[in-house]
Amino acid sequence: MSCKPLPVQTVDATPSGIKLLSKVVFMKPGKRFGLSAEQKIDVWRRWKAGQTLHEIGRAFGKEHSSIRCLVSRHGGIAPAVRRRALLALKLREREEISRGLACGSSIREIAKCLERAVSTVSREVARHGGRPAYRASQADGEAWQSALRPKRCLLSINLKLRNIVASNDSGLVARADFRLAENPVSR
């Protein structure tokens, strides 16, 4: 059986009574990014006051569907304002840590000046690059980002722990350092 190319015939499928208009449609000119934090607060204020999605959208020059996405993402309830935990290190304290590291002070001296536990300062420095790489503003941004909830489950992000748990039929438990220890409950 030979493969002969089939003949190609061009077809004009447009009915003869219809005239096509060649019209290019452009989107409305303007910025194509989301709302600022202040605008989102205003959206929630307007939503709580009972304005419709269309009214809110018109106020910000956005489609009602983009406002609906914001509102429905949170179930129609304004999200709580993010705040730092009272015991979390502040940017000012992180800057003191950075200055102390730069002038060669020990972790103990820095912790004493801040009236914080040595372990707090030590973990902060280790978590954000160690003595040579610690930068206060970068550490503060990373800390703010890592405080977001919900967190991913450790089993989903740590292959070693997942394998230990999956193969665990011996009555042993995984410790925080991923070593196995005897389960005190199974005794």
C-alpha positions in Angstrom: 0.0 0.0 0.0 1.5 3.3 -1.0 0.9 6.5 0.8 -0.2 9.1 -1.7 -0.7 12.6 -0.4 -4.4 13.5 -0.5 -5.3 16.5 -2.6 -5.9 19.7 -0.6 -8.9 21.9 -1.4 -9.3 25.3 0.1 -12.8 26.0 1.3 -14.5 29.3 2.2 -17.0 28.4 4.9 -18.3 31.9 5.4 -21.9 32.3 4.2 -22.0 34.8 1.4 -24.5 37.1 3.1 -22.2 37.9 6.1 -19.6 40.6 6.0 -16.6 40.1 8.4 -15.4 43.1 10.2 -11.7 43.0 10.9 -11.7 44.7 14.3 -9.0 44.4 16.9 -10.1 44.5 20.5 -7.7 45.8 23.1 -8.0 45.5 26.9 -8.5 48.6 28.9 -5.3 50.5 29.3 -3.9 50.6 32.8 -1.9 48.7 35.3 -2.3 44.9 35.4 -1.5 44.1 39.0 -3.4 43.4 42.1 -4.5 45.6 44.9 -2.2 47.2 47.5 -2.6 46.3 51.1 -4.4 49.6 51.8 -6.8 48.9 48.9 -7.5 45.4 50.2 -8.4 46.9 53.6 -10.7 49.3 51.8 -12.3 46.4 49.9 -13.0 44.6 53.1 -14.4 47.8 54.7 -16.7 48.3 51.7 -17.7 44.6 51.7 -18.6 44.8 55.3 -20.7 48.0 54.7 -22.8 46.0 52.2 -21.6 47.2 48.9 -21.9 44.9 45.9 -18.9 43.4 44.1 -19.8 45.6 41.1 -19.8 48.8 43.2 -16.5 47.8 44.9 -14.9 46.9 41.5 -16.0 50.3 40.0 -14.4 52.1 42.9 -11.0 50.5 42.2 -11.3 50.3 38.4 -11.3 46.5 38.5 -13.7 43.9 37.3 -16.1 42.5 39.9 -14.6 39.0 39.3 -11.2 40.1 40.6 -12.9 41.5 43.7 -14.9 38.2 44.0 -11.7 36.2 43.9 -10.3 38.3 46.9 -13.5 38.0 48.9 -14.2 34.3 48.2 -10.6 33.3 49.0 -11.3 34.2 52.6 -15.0 33.0 52.7 -16.3 36.5 52.8 -14.7 37.2 56.1 -11.9 39.7 56.4 -8.6 38.0 57.3 -7.0 38.9 60.6 -4.2 41.4 60.3 -0.8 39.7 60.6 1.2 40.6 63.7 4.5 39.4 65.1 4.4 37.3 68.2 5.3 39.2 71.3 8.4 37.1 72.0 9.7 37.2 68.4 12.8 39.1 67.7 12.2 42.6 66.3 14.1 44.2 63.4 15.9 46.5 65.9 17.1 43.5 67.9 18.3 41.8 64.7 20.2 44.9 63.8 21.9 44.8 67.2 22.8 41.2 66.5 24.3 42.1 63.1 26.3 45.0 64.6 27.6 42.8 67.4 28.7 40.1 64.9 30.4 42.8 62.8 32.4 44.1 65.7 33.4 40.6 66.8 31.3 40.3 69.9 30.5 36.8 71.2 27.0 35.4 71.1 26.8 35.6 74.9 27.7 39.3 74.9 25.1 40.1 72.2 22.5 38.1 74.1 23.3 39.9 77.4 22.9 43.3 75.7 19.5 42.3 74.2 18.4 40.7 77.5 17.6 37.5 75.5 18.6 33.9 76.0 21.9 32.9 74.5 20.2 30.1 72.6 17.7 32.6 71.0 20.6 34.6 69.5 22.6 31.5 68.6 19.7 29.9 66.8 18.9 33.2 65.0 22.4 33.6 63.7 22.6 29.9 62.7 19.2 30.0 61.0 20.1 33.0 58.8 23.6 32.1 57.4 25.9 32.1 60.4 28.4 34.8 61.5 29.8 35.8 58.1 26.5 35.9 56.2 24.0 37.2 58.8 22.1 40.3 57.5 19.4 41.8 59.8 16.9 43.0 57.2 17.2 39.7 55.2 16.8 37.7 58.4 13.7 39.8 59.4 12.1 39.2 56.0 12.8 35.5 56.1 11.4 35.3 59.7 8.2 37.1 58.6 7.8 34.8 55.6 8.4 31.6 57.6 5.8 32.7 60.2 3.0 32.2 57.5 0.4 29.6 58.3 -0.5 26.9 57.4 2.8 25.1 57.4 3.5 22.1 55.2 3.7 18.8 57.1 7.2 17.6 57.9 6.5 14.2 56.4 5.7 15.8 53.0 8.9 17.8 52.8 11.4 15.5 54.5 12.2 12.4 52.6 14.4 10.9 55.3 11.7 11.2 58.0 9.1 9.9 55.7 11.1 6.8 55.0 11.7 6.2 58.7 8.0 6.5 59.5 7.0 4.4 56.5 9.3 1.5 57.3 8.6 1.7 61.1 7.1 -1.7 62.1 9.6 -2.3 64.9 7.9 -0.2 67.7 10.7 2.4 67.4 9.9 6.1 67.1 11.8 8.8 65.1 13.4 11.5 67.2 13.8 15.1 66.2 17.3 14.4 64.9 15.9 11.5 62.8 17.5 8.8 64.9 15.4 5.9 66.1 14.6 5.5 69.8 12.5 2.9 71.7 8.9 3.9 71.9 8.1 4.4 75.7 4.4 3.7 75.0 4.9 0.2 73.5 6.7 -1.1 76.7 
